[in-house]
Amino acid sequence: MQADRIEAKWIDAFCEVFERCAVKPGDTAAILSETQSRALNVHIAELALLRMGARPFHVVLPTPRNRQVVPVRSTGASEAIQKLGPVVTALQQAGFVVDCTIEGLMHAPETPDILKAGDVNMEGAPTVGVWGWTDKPGTLAHWPGGIVVSFPKSGGVNGRLVMAAGDINLTFKRYLTSAVNMVIKDDYVVELTGEGADAEMMKRYLAAWGDREAYAVSHVGWGMNPNARYEALAMYDLNDTNGTEIRAVSGNFLFSTGANEFAGRYTAGHFDLPMFGTTITLDGTVVIRDGEVLDVFG
């Protein structure tokens, strides 16, 4: 991005997504942000909603002090609300919420209460799809989308995970240059090895939290968006992207550690780790072969 100047084409893009979210004239819409949110996104959201005839209002929170010993990145577990009841109530009352917090609310502890205002119960639903917009009450999505995500049952993840050079660590916004090996036992990473900086940085970052839940499996899944680009991470400055497009690259296997709201597990430590060229088999059916999505979904 060259300059933080509002462009008409960006308002158009926001309108297109909000229309897919079934926002109608007269609908109330909360724009949630914090003092360190990117003002450009907040302003474009407001202008798009007003153009559509919706009735937006702002909920702006002070960005809290980071009390961790390391920077918090790529968690989807914003701490901006800090369990403030009036904020949760305001968001419950809105017909639509635009989340412009820095880390996002996908894994935040307040999200289940906010979504209770809708009429879809996500409890007991360990597999979800994120298609880039949401038009069902009680649901959320991120933009862009095109991801299948499953939250494994407690004690259900065991084995060895090998990341190769060229796979991606989205917390560090970095393409790996060396292999990283993880041993997972009963949902937790119990061993992490590898030569080079990639494994060393991951080990140090995980240990810094002092929280066992940072080592837990959050979710697994794969990307299905043919328009998402593997090389996209190289096209932006680090402050200009959260790597959401990379999560949706068609055929990638997305493995994540940390927060899992379906398991009632919340932690500030989180890794999103897209891997490429893998084969994924479900109940004996190959759905991804060598990183290519197969036509098995009907």
N, C-alpha and C positions, 0 to 999 in steps of 0.2 A: 504494500500500500504506500503510495507516494505522499498523501496528505490526508489529514482528518477533515475533509470537506464533504458535506452532505451532497450526494449525487442523486439525481432523480431515478436513475436505474436501480439504486439500492433501495429506495422507497418502494419501487415497483416489485422488487424481489421479496421484500418483507410482506407486502400486500398479498402476493401470490401464496406465500406460505400461510399467512393468517386466514386467507380464504379457504385453504385446504383444512384448516382447523375449525371451519364452520363459524367463524366470527361474522356476526351480522350487524347491520345498523342498529344502534340502540343498546348493544351488549356492553356490559361493564367489563373493563379489562384492567388488571393491576400490572404495572410495570415495576418489577422488583429489582432494585439495584443497591449498590453500596458506594461509599464515597470514593473508592478506588476503581469502580467499574469504568469501562471504556465509555466515555460520554457519547461518542458517536453512535454506538449501538442503541443507547437509551433514547437519544433524540430521534433516530430513524424509526424505532418502534412506535414512539408517540405519534410521529407524523403519519406513519402508515395506518395506524388505528384511526386517527382522525379523518384521514382521507376516506376510509371505509365507512365512516359514520358511527363508529363505536364510541364509547365513553370511557377513555382511559384515565387512570389516576396513578400517581406515583407513590411507592413505598421505598424510601431511601434510608439505609442504615449505615451507621459508621462502620467502616471496615475494622474489624477487631484486630487487636495486637496479636501477632503470631507468638504463641507461648511455647511452641515446639523448638527443638534445638536445630532443626533444619528447615529450609523453605518448604511450604506446602504446595504441591503441584499436581494437577491432573487427577484430583480425587473424586470430583463429582459430589463432594460432601462438604458443601459450604458451611462455615461456622458463623455466617453473618447474622442469622436470625437469633441465635443464642437462646432459643426456647422462649422468646418473648411472646406471651399469650396474645396481646393485642395485634401483633403482626400476623400471627397464624390465623386469627379470627378474620382480619381484613382480607387475607388471601383466600380463605374459605368462602367469603361472601362474593368474591369476584367470579364472574362467569368464565373468565379466561385469565391466565397468568403468564406474562412474559418474563422469564427468568434471565436477568442480566447480571447476576452475581458473578464474581470472579471464578469461583470453583464450580458453581452450579449446584442444584438441589437434588440431583438424581439419587444420591446416596445419603442425603442429609437426614438427621434424626427427626426433623419436623415434617418431612414430606408425607409420611403416612397419614398424619392428622390433617394436613392440607387437602389431601386427595379424598378423605372421608366425606367431604362435601359433595362429591360426585356419587353416582349410583352404580359404579362398577367396583366390586370387591376383588382386590388383587391378592388377598391373603390365600396362601396355598397354591398360588400360581407361579411355579418356579421357572417357567419358560415364557419369555416375552419377545415380541418383535418391535423393533424401532424403525419406522419407515420414513421418518423425517418430519412428520406432523402428527397432531393428535386431534381427533374430532369426536372422541368418546369421553363422556364425563368420568372423572376419577382416574384419568390416565395422563402420562407425560411422555414427551419425546424430545429428541435433540435434532438439530438441523446442521448439516445434512444427515440423512439416515440411510437405512438399508442394512440392518444388522439383526441377526438372530442371537439372543442372549439367554443362557440357562444358568440358574442358580442352583448348584448341586446340593443335594440333601446332606445333612450333617454326617460326617464320617464316610462320605461316598467317593472321595478323591484320593487315589493312591497311584504311585508310579514315578516315572522319570520323565522330565521335560527337558528337551535340548533346544536351545535357541542358537541359530546359526548366524554367521556374518551376513549382514543384509537385512536381518530381522530388525524390529524397531522397539525401542523403549520410549514410550510416549511421555512418561514422567520427566525424563531427561531430554525429550525431543531430539532423539539421536538414533541414527542407523548404527547397528552394532558392527564392530570391526573384528570381533572374535567371538568364539562360542561361549555360551553360558549354560551350565548344567544344573538342574534343580531336582532334588529328590523330595517327593511329596508323600507324606504319611498321614492318613486320617485327617485330610483337609489342610495340613500345615506344611510349609516348606521347612524341612529339617536339615537340608544340606544344600549349599549353593557353591559351586566351584567353577573355575574357568581361568584361562590365562589372559592377562591384559586388563585394561582399565574397566571394561564393561562389567565383568563379574565383581571386581573390587568395589566399584561405585555402588552397585546394587547391594552388596553385603553391608557396606558402611551405612547406606541410607536406611535399610531395613533395621539394622541394629540401633540406629539413632533414636527411633521412636520409643524404645523401651517398652514395647507393647506387643505381646504375643499375637494379637489379632492382626497386626500388620503382615504377618507371615501366612495368614489364612487365605484360602481360595475365595475370591469374591464371585466371579462369574466366568463362564466360558461360552464361546459361540463362534460365529463366522460372519464375514461380510458378504453382501449380495448386491452391492451397488456397482454396476459396470462403468459408471461415469466417475467413480472415485479413483484417484490417481495415487499409485505407490510413491511416485517421486514428489508429491505435493509438499512434503515436509521441507524439502530443499528450496522451495520457492518463496518462503516467507522468513522474515526475521522472527526470532523466538517469541517476542512479545505480540506478534500479529496472528498467532495461531494456537489453538489448543489441540490440534491434531485430530479433530473429529472426523475429517475426511478419511484419514488413514484407517480409522477403526472400521470404516465401511467398505474398504477396497475389496472387490469381489474375490472370494476364494481364500482370504486370509483367515487364519485361526487366531481368534482373540482370546488370550488368557489373561486374567486379572487377579491380583491379590488385594486384600484389604477389606473395605466395607462391603457388607452384604445385608441390605435392609430386610430381605426375606428371612434371613436367619437371626434378625435382631442384633446384628453385629456391626458396630460403628467404630471406626478408627480413622485417624487423619492420614495414616500411611496407606498409599495406594499405588500400584503399578498397573498400567495397561500395556500389554505386550503383544502386538500383532506379529504373527509368524507366517511365512510364505512358503509355497511349494509343498504344503502338507497334504495328507490324505485323511479324511474324516469319515468314519463309519458309524452309523446309527442302527442298532438292532439288525446288524448284518447287511445293511444297505449302504453302499458308498455314496455319499452326498457331495464330497469334495475329493477330487483325485488330482494329486500333484498341483494343487492350488487352483484348479479349475472347477467351478460349480457345475454339477451334472444336472441334466433335465429329469429330475426324479420327483419334483414337487407338484406336478400336475398343472 
